[in-house]
Amino acid sequence: MGRMTDTSRPSPAATPSGDAARRAGKRVLLAAPRGYCAGVDRAVIAVEKALEQYGAPIYVRHEIVHNKYVVRTLEKKGAIFVEETAEVPEGSIVMFSAHGVAPVVHEEAARRNLATIDATCPLVTKVHKEAVRFASEDYDILLIGHDGHEEVIGTSGEAPDHITLVDGPDDVANVTVRDESKIVWLSQTTLSVDETMETVDRLKEKFPLLISPPSDDICYATQNRQIAVKQMGADADLVIVVGSKNSSNSVRLVEVALGAGARASYLVDAADEIDEAWLDGVETVGLTSGASVPEVLVEGVLEYLSERGFEDVEVVKAAEESIVFSLPKELRRDLRAEAAALTAK
């Protein structure tokens, strides 16, 4: 796979840039952090644990995370992905994806006598709770996000009469509220930090009394991955982002790379989607992956690049991540019961 060095946060002395970088020969700037965030790791492990605990099939409403490879791998183990709760046979087990669901979905599951496991990312749950609280105080909630995204649908379902979707800066002109003194913004967790703040700035120009949520809704992992791409973007002739096209945070990484100065950037699910013509005249390739991408896919791209002369790999480290989320409470309860039964034997 070639030689790897860790430059942590790159400095002029540690990482050549511009003409100096191109004279250094072919290399890869490998972003860190990249790939699985704590919420995705928790969700994927939850499906695997549920299959071990209860056996196949385990039904999952929507893709557990937005990654084709992960979904296919879990399908082979016995997970069945469905679009709607009505597709799950009565009395079965259904898991809700990391993106979260609206309260009506929980009600549908209860009517069908389904046992539910909620794998919603805790950071998404935080946004849901904020929506419920502000709605209870009769605020108009301006939810910044992409129309039709599962996370947006789930959050909007918590307080549909109070939430207005704002799909980017250009949508601000269309926003109306009941009382300009009682409005708050929330956001989808996987957005571009820069675009979100541009949207917030425009909203504040229109509604000076707009208040912000208690803490930033965009998740730490999304921010860290974007920061790493910004650090390497200007030094990269090409940035390859590993991720699926329906992964919002992966798509944003391509946009961030181009905004940071990369000459070109492409999103691929795996190495076999790389067009070798992209490498023509390229000396420095930036490489990262979305928050729902397993590291094996990044390793495949590194191998592909190494075979084409990109053997030197420099790690561009933007942050350390040590957050770990516990498994969904339903699994923790049953796993504890199982452990107690084994101990009793």
Sequence and secondary structure as in RCSB ss.txt:
>XXXX:A:sequence
MGRMTDTSRPSPAATPSGDAARRAGKRVLLAAPRGYCAGVDRAVIAVEKALEQYGAPIYVRHEIVHNKYVVRTLE
KKGAIFVEETAEVPEGSIVMFSAHGVAPVVHEEAARRNLATIDATCPLVTKVHKEAVRFASEDYDILLIGHDGHE
EVIGTSGEAPDHITLVDGPDDVANVTVRDESKIVWLSQTTLSVDETMETVDRLKEKFPLLISPPSDDICYATQNR
QIAVKQMGADADLVIVVGSKNSSNSVRLVEVALGAGARASYLVDAADEIDEAWLDGVETVGLTSGASVPEVLVEG
VLEYLSERGFEDVEVVKAAEESIVFSLPKELRRDLRAEAAALTAK
>XXXX:A:secstr
  EEEE SS  TTTS  HHHHHHT SEEEEEES S  HHHHHHHHHHHHHHHHH S EEEES SSS HHHHHHHH
HHTEEEESSGGGS TT EEEE TT   HHHHHHHHHTT EEEE   HHHHHHHHHHHHHHHTT EEEEES TT H
HHHHHHTTSTTTEEEE SGGGGGG   S TTSEEEEE TTS HHHHHHHHHHHHHH TT B  SS  S HHHHHH
HHHHHHHHTT SEEEEES TT HHHHHHHHHHHHTT SEEEEESSGGG  GGGGTT  EEEEEE TT  HHHHHH
HHHHHHTTT  EEEEEE           HHHHHHHHHHHHHHHH 
